[in-house]
Amino acid sequence: MLEADREHGALLLERLDSDRTLRTAELATAAEIAGSLIHELAVPASAGLPLLADIVSQKPGILRRRQGALGEPVPGRWIDLACGLACDLATDPGNQLVHGDLHYDNIVAGSRAAAGH
């Protein structure tokens, strides 16, 4: 969204290019962009939603089981890092609601990215 006129219920939206996702970006760049977007889109969570601490406390076991079931496709140090980060997040999860389906295929480039980057 580039601009909004609440009085008239109008939005000016940027045209996006669905052929240019973060899937094709270098991993560190994609992670930085996705992290920034998650931070920007986070809003205070409503009461009654599942707590992040409960969700992330299960992630290390899930990651390790999937890693083994898939034949160890990800370097082990990355799995260790992800598990450690999940444990860290569980200790101070905050109270923000973030997009639950925000992945590299759902983050697409806009015309500003094409012109400026």
C-alpha positions in Angstrom: 0.0 0.0 0.0 1.4 3.3 -1.0 -1.3 5.6 0.3 -4.7 5.4 2.0 -7.6 7.8 2.2 -9.7 6.5 5.1 -12.4 9.2 4.6 -13.1 7.9 1.0 -12.2 4.3 1.6 -9.6 4.4 -1.1 -6.2 2.7 -1.3 -3.3 3.3 -3.7 -1.6 -0.1 -4.1 1.8 -0.8 -5.7 1.8 -3.2 -8.6 3.7 -6.4 -7.7 5.6 -8.8 -9.9 4.7 -12.4 -8.9 7.6 -13.8 -11.0 10.1 -12.1 -8.6 9.9 -13.7 -5.2 12.5 -14.0 -2.4 12.9 -17.7 -3.5 15.4 -16.5 -6.1 17.3 -14.1 -3.8 20.6 -14.9 -2.0 19.8 -16.5 1.3 21.2 -13.8 3.6 19.4 -11.1 1.6 16.1 -13.0 1.6 16.3 -13.5 5.3 17.0 -9.8 6.0 14.1 -8.7 3.8 11.7 -11.3 5.3 12.8 -10.3 8.8 12.2 -6.6 8.1 8.8 -7.4 6.7 7.8 -9.5 9.6 8.8 -6.7 12.0 6.9 -4.1 9.9 3.7 -6.2 9.8 3.6 -7.3 13.5 0.7 -6.0 15.5 -0.4 -6.6 19.1 -2.0 -10.1 19.4 -5.6 -10.5 20.5 -6.4 -12.4 23.7 -7.1 -16.1 23.2 -4.7 -16.8 20.4 -2.0 -19.6 20.8 1.0 -18.3 22.6 4.3 -18.1 20.7 6.2 -19.6 23.7 4.0 -22.8 23.4 4.6 -23.0 19.6 8.3 -22.4 19.6 9.0 -24.8 22.5 7.9 -27.6 20.1 10.0 -26.5 17.2 13.4 -28.0 18.1 11.9 -31.5 18.2 9.9 -30.9 15.0 13.0 -29.6 13.1 15.2 -32.5 14.2 12.5 -35.1 13.3 11.9 -33.5 9.8 15.7 -33.2 9.2 16.1 -36.9 9.9 13.0 -38.0 7.9 14.2 -36.0 4.9 17.7 -37.5 4.9 19.5 -34.5 6.6 19.1 -32.0 3.7 20.1 -29.0 5.8 23.5 -28.5 7.3 23.4 -29.7 10.9 24.8 -26.4 12.3 21.8 -24.6 10.7 19.4 -26.9 12.5 21.3 -26.4 15.7 21.1 -22.6 15.2 17.4 -22.7 14.4 16.7 -24.8 17.5 18.8 -22.5 19.7 16.9 -19.5 18.3 13.6 -21.1 18.9 14.6 -21.8 22.5 15.7 -18.1 22.9 12.5 -16.9 21.4 10.5 -19.0 23.9 12.1 -17.2 26.8 10.9 -13.7 25.6 8.2 -14.2 23.0 6.6 -10.8 23.3 2.9 -10.2 22.5 3.0 -9.5 18.7 0.9 -11.2 16.0 2.8 -11.9 12.8 1.7 -13.2 9.4 1.5 -17.0 9.7 2.1 -17.8 6.0 4.9 -15.4 5.2 7.5 -17.3 3.3 9.8 -16.6 0.4 7.2 -17.4 -2.3 4.7 -15.0 -0.7 7.1 -12.1 -0.7 7.1 -10.6 -4.2 9.0 -7.6 -5.7 7.2 -4.4 -6.5 8.1 -1.7 -9.0 10.1 0.3 -6.5 12.4 -2.7 -6.0 12.9 -3.1 -9.7 13.7 0.6 -10.2 15.8 1.2 -7.1 17.6 -2.1 -6.4 
